[in-house]
């Protein structure tokens, strides 16, 4: 009986050791952030957008406003590197590229879902990914006589 018990224990230990060497697949969203530089972490989460279209803030925080324009109140901030679901536009031509002068593009806004309410972000403050922007509803068309306003400075944020 002792010999069979020892054989059983040896077999269990061998199985446990084999189980520890088998790689386990961890979903991307559950992985820890990967260090890219000292003191800076890279976001490894894959964005999920109900509309199929999302925007990602670049190197700077982005202001979320209550309407499509800089005259509307600030309701929040999208942190640098974070993504947000885009739910509509203000009717700009989605084929139009962003210019080198941010203030000239303030007639292009995307509607986003932020903390259970609708918000707006300047289109050129985001990198847009996913499906075609033209498929989204036009929620607030730009005025026909629009002239880009002088942007209000806000430390550490664009838009």
N, C-alpha and C positions, 0 to 999 in steps of 0.2 A: 504494500500500500504506500509505503514511503517513496518507492521508486516512481510509482505512477503519479503521486502528488508532485514530485520534483519535475517530472516530465511535463505535467500540466502547467506548472508555474513557469517553466522555461518556454513553453509554447506561447503562453500569454504575454510574457515579456518580449518575445520575438515579434508578436503581432503588434504590441504597443510601440515598439521601436520602428517597425515598418510604417505604422500609421503616422508617426511623427515626421517621416521623411517624404511623405506624399504632399506635393504642393496643394494648397487650398486656394480656390479662386474667390477673390473678394471683389464685390462690385465696385466700380469706380467711385460711386457716390459715398461709399463707406470707407474709402481709403483715407489715410492721414494726408494732410497737405505735404507737398514735396518742397524741401528747402531749395531755393534758387540762388540766393545770395545771403550773406550774413544778415540776420534780422529781417528778412523778407520771405514770405511764404507764397507759393503759387497756388491759386485756387484750382482744385482738381475736380470739383463738382460739375456734372453735366447739367446745363440748364434744362428746365422743363417748362415749356410754354404751351398753354391750352390752345392758343391761336396758331401755333406752329411757327411763330416769329418772335424772336427775342432780341434785346439789345444789351450790349455789354459796355460798361464805362471803361474808358482807357486808363491812363496814368493818373487822372484827377477825379475827384468827386464830382458828381453831376447834380444840379438842382432839379427837383421835381416841383412843378407849379400846378396851380389849380385850373389853369386854362392855357391855351396855345399862344403864349406871348410873354415877354419879360415884364409886362405891366401887371400880370396876374400874381397873386400871393404865392410865396414859397410854402410848400406843404411837407417837404422832406428832402432827403439827400440820398442818392444812389452812390454807395461807396466805390472807390476806384477798384476795378476788376470784378465788380458784382454784376449780375445779369438780372433783367426784369422782362416780364411778359408784355409784348406790345399788342394792343387791342384795337387800334384805329389810327387814322391820320387826320390831318387838317386839309387834305385834298391836294397836296403838292404832287408834282410829277415824280414818281419813284425812280425814274431813270436819271433824274438830274443829280449830278455829283456834288459833293460838298466842295466849296471853294477854299482857298488858303486864308480867307478873311472870315472868321466865324460870324461877325456881325452881319455880313451880307447874306447869311443863310438862316437868319432868324424868322423867315417866313415858312420854314419847314419844321413841323412839330409832329411827334407821335404820341398817341394816347397810351398810357400804361395803367396797370392795376397796381396800386400801392396802398397797403394796409386797409383793405376792404373798401377802397374808394378809387375813383378815377383821378389820374394825374396826367401831366403833360411834360415831356422832355424835348428839348431842341434836338432834332433829328441828327445833326452833325456832331453832337456830343457823345453819340453812341456808335459802336460797331454793330450793324444790323446783321443778324443771321437767321437762317431758316427759310421759310416759304417766301412767296412773292408779296411784297408790301401792297401791290395794287389790288390784292384780293381782300384787304381789310376795309371795313366801312369808313366812309368819310364822316367824321364826327363834328367837325367845326371848320368849314371852308375859310381860307384866308380872305381878308377883305380885298376888294379889287384895287383900292388905292394904297396898298401896303407899301410903306417905306421902312427899311430896317431901322430900329431905334438904336440909340447908343446903349450898349449893355451896362447893367449895373454891376460894379465890382463886388465880388463876394469871395473872401479869402479861401483858396483851396477848392473852388468849384467852377464849373463851366455851365453856361446855359441859364 
